[in-house]
Amino acid sequence: KSALVELLCPAPHQPVWDAAGDAELAKAIMSRRFHPSTVGPETWEGYIFSDLEIRIKESTDLYGAVLWPSAMVLCHFLEANRDEYNLADRNVIELGAGTGLVTIVASLLGAKVTSTDLPDVLGNLQYNVARNTKGRCKYIPLVTELIWGQEVSQRFPCATHCFDYILAADVVYAHPYLSELMDTFDYLCQDNTQILWAMRFRLDPENSFVERFQQRFHLEELYNLPSLSIRLYRAWRKDKRSRNQREAAA
């Protein structure tokens, strides 16, 4: 690979540490966004992934219906590393899908995506997903309600719902449902599931969540972008038997 390609699409197991590399990668990621050249009746923001224009409508009165940079980081990684993390024909679930950008990009990359969020976000999420995937994707994404920690096993029984990937962007922030989010990760992540999780660090709860997360999962840092205060992780579950033994001995 050329030096430029290595910089913009680094190998997954080589985190970006130096300031110059961080700035260049952050610039490449944020350049995926564009704004409409003319003002129309509908407000939207544009993104370019898989060589396609994606139009996202935000809902500023709902915190979960605003697109945060962590989603762009995760989408960039999925596209740049599509050979190693091949989503084609894979079962994927997104937690806290928000405006739907990650769901849309994963679908464009060939995944069978289940897109989840709170009930009051689903209308805007469904609109964005349908608008940007219709006629473009092999599989039509499923948009459905999921409240972390509530009836997760009934909605997604392990016998019939096995996910290859769990995707999450900016789901950890100062909200009171971090324990429920942890339990949802733990339930949905089976032995062969990989978690790809982009996270913006703002306050101490983010740091403590990562520490608690590592008690249940192996964690590998894929991107470190200090200029955006965002890190991207890959995670997979620890063996439950050994984990239970360690917890019992503690």
C-alpha positions as CSV (number, residue, x, y, z in Angstrom):
1,K,0.0,0.0,0.0
2,S,1.1,3.6,-0.5
3,A,1.9,5.8,2.5
4,L,-1.3,7.8,2.0
5,V,-3.5,4.7,1.9
6,E,-1.8,3.3,5.0
7,L,-2.6,6.6,6.7
8,L,-6.2,7.0,5.7
9,C,-7.0,3.2,6.0
10,P,-4.7,1.9,8.7
11,A,-4.5,-1.8,9.4
12,P,-7.1,-2.6,12.1
13,H,-4.4,-3.8,14.6
14,Q,-2.3,-0.6,14.2
15,P,-4.0,2.2,16.3
16,V,-3.4,5.8,15.2
17,W,-1.3,7.3,18.0
18,D,0.7,10.2,16.6
19,A,-0.7,13.7,16.4
20,A,-0.2,14.0,12.7
21,G,-1.8,10.7,11.9
22,D,-4.7,11.5,14.2
23,A,-5.3,14.8,12.4
24,E,-5.1,13.4,8.9
25,L,-7.4,10.5,9.7
26,A,-9.9,12.7,11.5
27,K,-9.8,15.1,8.5
28,A,-10.5,12.2,6.1
29,I,-13.4,10.9,8.2
30,M,-15.0,14.3,8.7
31,S,-14.6,15.1,4.9
32,R,-17.3,12.4,4.3
33,R,-19.9,14.9,5.4
34,F,-21.2,17.7,3.1
35,H,-24.1,20.1,3.2
36,P,-26.7,20.8,0.5
37,S,-25.7,23.6,-1.9
38,T,-29.2,25.0,-1.9
39,V,-31.8,25.5,0.9
40,G,-34.8,23.3,0.3
41,P,-38.0,22.5,2.1
42,E,-36.3,19.8,4.2
43,T,-33.2,20.1,6.3
44,W,-30.6,17.3,5.8
45,E,-26.9,16.6,6.0
46,G,-25.1,14.6,3.3
47,Y,-22.5,11.9,3.7
48,I,-20.5,9.9,1.1
49,F,-19.9,6.2,1.8
50,S,-19.6,3.3,-0.6
51,D,-19.4,6.0,-3.3
52,L,-23.0,6.9,-2.7
53,E,-24.7,10.0,-1.4
54,I,-26.5,9.4,1.9
55,R,-29.0,12.1,3.1
56,I,-29.7,12.1,6.8
57,K,-32.5,14.1,8.5
58,E,-31.9,15.0,12.1
59,S,-34.5,15.7,14.7
60,T,-33.0,18.3,17.0
61,D,-35.7,18.0,19.6
62,L,-34.5,14.4,20.3
63,Y,-31.1,13.7,21.7
64,G,-30.9,10.3,20.1
65,A,-31.9,11.7,16.7
66,V,-28.8,13.8,16.2
67,L,-25.8,12.4,14.3
68,W,-22.6,12.4,16.3
69,P,-19.0,12.1,14.9
70,S,-18.6,8.6,16.4
71,A,-21.0,7.2,13.8
72,M,-18.8,8.6,11.0
73,V,-15.7,7.1,12.6
74,L,-17.4,3.7,12.7
75,C,-18.7,4.0,9.2
76,H,-15.3,5.0,7.9
77,F,-13.7,2.0,9.6
78,L,-16.3,-0.4,8.2
79,E,-15.7,0.8,4.6
80,A,-11.9,1.1,4.9
81,N,-11.6,-2.4,6.4
82,R,-14.3,-4.2,4.5
83,D,-11.9,-7.1,3.5
84,E,-11.0,-8.0,7.1
85,Y,-14.4,-7.1,8.6
86,N,-16.6,-8.4,5.7
87,L,-20.2,-7.6,6.5
88,A,-21.6,-9.2,3.3
89,D,-24.5,-11.6,4.3
90,R,-23.6,-11.2,8.0
91,N,-26.2,-10.8,10.7
92,V,-25.7,-7.4,12.3
93,I,-27.5,-5.5,15.0
94,E,-27.0,-1.9,15.8
95,L,-27.7,-0.5,19.3
96,G,-28.8,3.1,19.7
97,A,-29.0,3.6,15.9
98,G,-30.1,7.2,16.2
99,T,-30.3,8.7,12.8
100,G,-29.4,5.4,11.1
101,L,-26.1,6.3,9.3
102,V,-24.2,3.2,10.6
103,T,-27.2,1.0,9.8
104,I,-27.3,2.4,6.3
105,V,-23.6,2.0,5.6
106,A,-23.6,-1.6,7.0
107,S,-26.5,-2.4,4.7
108,L,-24.8,-0.9,1.7
109,L,-21.8,-3.2,2.6
110,G,-24.2,-6.2,2.3
111,A,-25.1,-6.9,5.9
112,K,-28.5,-8.1,7.1
113,V,-29.1,-5.4,9.7
114,T,-31.4,-5.1,12.6
115,S,-31.5,-1.4,13.6
116,T,-32.6,-0.6,17.1
117,D,-33.4,2.4,19.3
118,L,-36.0,3.8,21.7
119,P,-39.6,4.2,20.5
120,D,-39.5,8.0,20.2
121,V,-36.6,7.8,17.8
122,L,-37.9,5.1,15.5
123,G,-39.9,7.4,13.2
124,N,-37.0,9.5,12.1
125,L,-34.7,6.4,12.0
126,Q,-37.1,4.5,9.8
127,Y,-37.4,7.5,7.5
128,N,-33.6,7.8,7.0
129,V,-33.0,4.1,6.6
130,A,-35.8,3.6,4.0
131,R,-34.8,6.7,2.1
132,N,-31.2,5.7,1.8
133,T,-31.4,1.9,1.4
134,K,-34.4,1.4,-0.9
135,G,-33.2,-0.2,-4.2
136,R,-29.6,-0.1,-3.1
137,C,-29.1,-3.0,-0.7
138,K,-29.4,-6.8,-0.9
139,Y,-31.2,-6.9,2.4
140,I,-33.9,-4.5,3.6
141,P,-32.8,-3.4,7.1
142,L,-35.2,-4.1,10.0
143,V,-35.9,-1.1,12.2
144,T,-37.3,-2.1,15.6
145,E,-37.7,-0.9,19.2
146,L,-35.2,-2.0,21.8
147,I,-35.0,-0.6,25.3
148,W,-31.8,-1.7,26.9
149,G,-32.3,-4.2,29.7
150,Q,-36.0,-4.7,29.0
151,E,-37.4,-7.9,27.5
152,V,-34.2,-8.3,25.4
153,S,-34.3,-12.1,25.6
154,Q,-38.0,-12.1,24.6
155,R,-37.3,-9.9,21.6
156,F,-34.1,-11.6,20.5
157,P,-34.1,-15.2,21.7
158,C,-30.6,-16.7,21.3
159,A,-32.0,-19.8,19.6
160,T,-33.2,-17.8,16.6
161,H,-31.1,-14.5,16.8
162,C,-27.4,-15.0,16.4
163,F,-25.5,-11.9,15.4
164,D,-22.1,-11.9,13.8
165,Y,-21.5,-8.2,14.7
166,I,-22.9,-5.8,17.2
167,L,-22.4,-2.2,16.1
168,A,-22.6,0.8,18.4
169,A,-21.7,4.5,18.1
170,D,-21.8,6.9,21.0
171,V,-24.1,4.8,23.1
172,V,-22.1,5.5,26.3
173,Y,-22.6,8.9,27.8
174,A,-23.8,10.4,31.1
175,H,-27.2,8.6,31.2
176,P,-28.6,6.4,34.0
177,Y,-28.8,3.2,31.9
178,L,-25.2,2.1,31.7
179,S,-25.9,-1.1,33.6
180,E,-28.7,-2.0,31.3
181,L,-26.5,-1.2,28.3
182,M,-23.9,-3.5,29.7
183,D,-26.4,-6.3,30.2
184,T,-27.7,-5.9,26.7
185,F,-24.2,-6.2,25.2
186,D,-23.6,-9.2,27.4
187,Y,-26.8,-10.9,26.3
188,L,-26.5,-10.3,22.5
189,C,-22.8,-11.1,22.3
190,Q,-22.5,-14.8,21.8
191,D,-19.2,-16.8,21.5
192,N,-18.7,-15.9,17.8
193,T,-20.0,-12.3,18.0
194,Q,-17.7,-9.3,17.5
195,I,-18.6,-5.9,18.9
196,L,-17.4,-2.8,17.0
197,W,-18.0,0.2,19.2
198,A,-17.1,3.9,18.7
199,M,-17.1,6.0,21.7
200,R,-16.6,9.7,22.5
201,F,-15.0,10.3,25.8
202,R,-16.6,13.3,27.7
203,L,-17.0,12.6,31.4
204,D,-15.8,10.1,34.0
205,P,-18.7,7.6,33.5
206,E,-17.3,6.8,30.0
207,N,-13.9,5.7,31.6
208,S,-15.5,3.7,34.3
209,F,-17.8,2.0,31.8
210,V,-14.8,0.8,29.8
211,E,-13.2,-0.6,32.9
212,R,-16.4,-2.5,33.8
213,F,-16.8,-3.6,30.2
214,Q,-13.3,-5.3,30.3
215,Q,-14.5,-7.5,33.1
216,R,-16.8,-9.3,30.7
217,F,-15.2,-8.7,27.3
218,H,-11.8,-8.8,25.6
219,L,-11.1,-5.3,24.3
220,E,-8.9,-4.1,21.4
221,E,-8.4,-0.5,20.4
222,L,-8.6,0.0,16.6
223,Y,-8.6,3.8,16.3
224,N,-7.5,6.4,18.8
225,L,-8.5,10.0,17.7
226,P,-7.7,12.5,20.4
227,S,-8.6,15.4,18.2
228,L,-12.2,14.1,18.2
229,S,-12.0,12.6,21.7
230,I,-13.1,9.3,20.0
231,R,-11.8,5.8,20.3
232,L,-13.0,2.8,18.3
233,Y,-12.9,-0.7,19.9
234,R,-13.3,-4.3,18.9
235,A,-14.6,-6.6,21.6
236,W,-15.5,-10.2,22.1
237,R,-16.8,-12.1,25.1
238,K,-14.6,-13.7,27.7
239,D,-15.3,-17.3,28.5
240,K,-18.2,-17.3,30.9
241,R,-16.9,-20.2,33.0
242,S,-13.5,-18.6,33.6
243,R,-15.1,-15.2,34.2
244,N,-17.5,-16.7,36.8
245,Q,-14.5,-18.4,38.5
246,R,-12.6,-15.1,38.7
247,E,-15.7,-13.2,40.0
248,A,-16.2,-15.9,42.7
249,A,-12.6,-15.7,43.8
250,A,-12.7,-11.8,44.0
